[in-house]
Amino acid sequence: MIQMTLIQIDNYGPWTVTPRPRNESDLQILQAELYADLQRQIAMKKGLVFYTRFDNLLAITNGLNHEDHLRIQRSIKNRYPFTISMGVGAAETPHEAQKKATMALQKEGGAQSSERKQILAVDSLVDPEDSFVQVAHIDINSVTETLTDIESAFDTNFMVNKAQHYLMTKLIKKGALLFFIGGDNFMAPCNGLSEQEIEDILVEINDEIEIGLKAGIGRGRNAEDAAYMADLGLEEIRDHNNDMWTYVIEKEY
């Protein structure tokens, strides 16, 4: 079972234009600082945060309980000009877990409601004995030689975004999620997918848009361990000159 937490800034849209529109640079800085702050706090419990639209973030939170979430909310309230609400859900696939988390929070009021403030809506939490996280760290093959050092910066970014779009489209059909994590790298929470299913997706994308991909797949009781195992798997593929599509490593406890 994987546990996902939706983090949503309360009433953020109206706040950005009240009493008048705030400087865009200030808003970008604030969003970046919030992301880094949440990543730091959730990582202390071996979770992992992904930005989606910055005013909304999704996190793998296996190992975080009710009080852990409340503590993070209090910390943000004390140091930021707004509050955050959270929805928490657990399921066999990441997509279903984030859906439960989203629905739990939506029942407490709209994202731009002035009446909803610092809500913690818990649909379900993972029992420690049932905690399991599988993530794939996906990387574009030889992006420096084929894109970064040849194409313009924006055109390279366009191709990375194209790969992201194809990955998202295929993974969501399997109940998995995908997040851009910088450079030419993506991370996919993918509980429920076999190694062969992930490899098939990478092969399909290579055939369709001629972008070669590889994936280290990590498994553990929490996001930190699973992500680190995935990183090690990716290094194994690189050490073998990218002649494998995937490599799985499971954390031993």
N, C-alpha and C positions, 0 to 999 in steps of 0.2 A: 504493500500500500504506500502511495506517495501522498504527501500533504502539501497543499499549495495555499499561499496567502495572497489575497489581493489587497494592495495598499493604495488608498485613494485619498488625495488631498480634498478636504472638505470645502465645498463652495468656492473652488479655485477660480473658475472662469469669471464670476462676478467680482471676486477680490482683485483680479488683475486690472480691472478698469474702474475701480472705486477708490477715491472719488473721481479720479481721471485715469486714463491709461498709464500704466507704469512703463518705465524704460525697458525695452526688450532685452537689452544686455543684462540688466539687473535680474530679470525673470530667468534668463538662461543660467546665470550664475547660481541663483537660488535653487533651481531644479537640479543642477549638477551637484551642489552641496548636499541637498537632501538625499540624492541617490547614493553618494559616497557615505553619508552618515548612516543610512539604513543598511547599506552593505556591511559596514563596519560592525554595527550592533548585531545583525542577524548572523554574520560570520562567527561571532563569539560563541554562538550555539551550533556552529557547523551547518548553517543554512546558506543559501545563495540567492541573491536578488538580481532580477533582470528588469531593466527599464523597458516599458512598452511605449507609452506616450508621455512619460515623465510625470504628468499629474496622476498617472496610473502606473503602478509597478506590480510585477508578479514575483513571488519568491517561493522557492522550495524550502519548506520549514519543518521537515521531519526532525524531531527532537525539541521543538519549541512548544511549550504548553500555553495554557490560558494566561497565566501570570507573566510569562515572557513577552507576550504580545502587548499586554497592558503596560508593562514597564517601558517598552519602546514607544508606545503612544504618549506616555507621560513625559519621556525625555524630549520628544519632538515638540510637544506643547510648550515646554519650558524654554525652548531655544529658537523657535521659529514664529513668524507672524501668522501662522495658521495651524490647524490641527489636521490629523489624519485619521481616517476610519479604516477598518480592516475587516475582511471576510475570510474565513478559513474553511477549507474543505478537504476531505481525504477520499481517495478512490483508487481503483486499480490502474487507471491511466491518468496521465497529467492533464489531458484535456477535460476529462470528467471531473477531476479534483478542482481545477480552476473554475469550472462551470458551477459547481456546488458553492464555492467560495463567493463567486459573483452574485449568484441568486440570493444567498444569505444576506449579503450587504444591500442588495437592491430592495429587499423587503423592508429595510429600515429607513428608506427614503432616497430621494434622488441625489445625484452627485453635486448638483448646484442648489440644493435645498439649504436655506439659511437655518432651518430647524434641526438638521442632522449634523451632529458634532461629536467627534471622537467615539464613534460606535465600534464595538468589537462584536461582530456577528459570527458565531461559530456554528457551522453546520455539523462538522465532525473533526475529530483529531485522530491521528494514527496511534494505535497502541504500540509501545516500544518493541514488543515482541513481533509485531507485524510490519515494522518499518523496513522499507526497501526502496532504494532509489537507483534508477539506471539512467545514465546520461551518455550522449554521444558528443564528443568534441570533433566537429567536422571542419576540415581545412581544404582550401583550394590548392591543387598541386602546382608547384613552381610558379606562383603568382608574381614573384619578383621578376623572373626572367621573361615571362610571357605577357605581363601587363604593366607592372609598376615601372620598370626601366625602359618601356617602349611606348606605352600610351600616355596620354595626359592624365593628370590626377583625377579629373572628374570622370573621364571615360573609364578609367579603372574602377572607380567607385560604382559606376553604372553597372559594370559586369558583375561586381560583387553583389550588388543589390538584385541583379537578375538571378544569380545563383540562389540567393536567399528566397526570392519569390517562388522558385521552382521547388526548393526544399520544403518551404512552408506548405505549399499546396499539396504536396504528396504526403508529408508527415501528419498533417492534421486529419487526413482521412483514416489514419491508423491510430488516432487518439494521442499522438505525440505533439509536442510544441517545439518551436524553434526561436532562438534569440541570437541576434548579432552581438558578438562580444569583442569586436575590435579587429583591425587589420583585415584579414581574409578568413576570419574564424567565426564559427557559429557553435552554439551549444543547444542540444536538443534533449530535454527530459523525455524519455521514451520508454517508460515502464510498459511492458506488454508486447514490445517488439522483439523479435528474434534477430540474431546477427544476420541471418540470411535475408530477412525482410529489409533491413537497413542497407545491406549490400545491393539488393535489387533496386532500391531507390537511387542509389548513387550511380549504378550502371545506366538506369533509364535517363537520368539527367545528362550524363556524359553523351549518350546517344542522341538526345534531343537538342542540346545546346552546346555540345562540345566543350564543356567545362569539367575537367577532371577533379574528383573529390576523393578524400579519404576520411575515415572516421575511427578514432579511438573510442572504445565503448567501455565505460566504467560502471561497476556495480558495488554498492555499499549500503550501509544502514542510514546514511545521511548524505546530503548534497556535497559536502566538502570531500568526503572520502570517495564518493562516486566520481566527482569531477577530477580529482587527482589521479585516480585509476585510469580515467579516460585520457588524461594528458600523457600518462606513461604509455598507454596503448598507441597513441599517435606517434610518440617517439620511436616505438618499435617499428612502425610502418616506415618512418623516415630513415631509420637505420637500415632498412631493407630496400632502399631506393624507390620507395612508393610502389612496390610491385604487389602490394596487397590493398584491397579496398577497405578492410576493417580488421581490427584486432581487439579482443575482449580481455579485460583484466578485472577480476573480482577481489575486493578487499577481504583479507583473512582476519578474523577476530579471535 
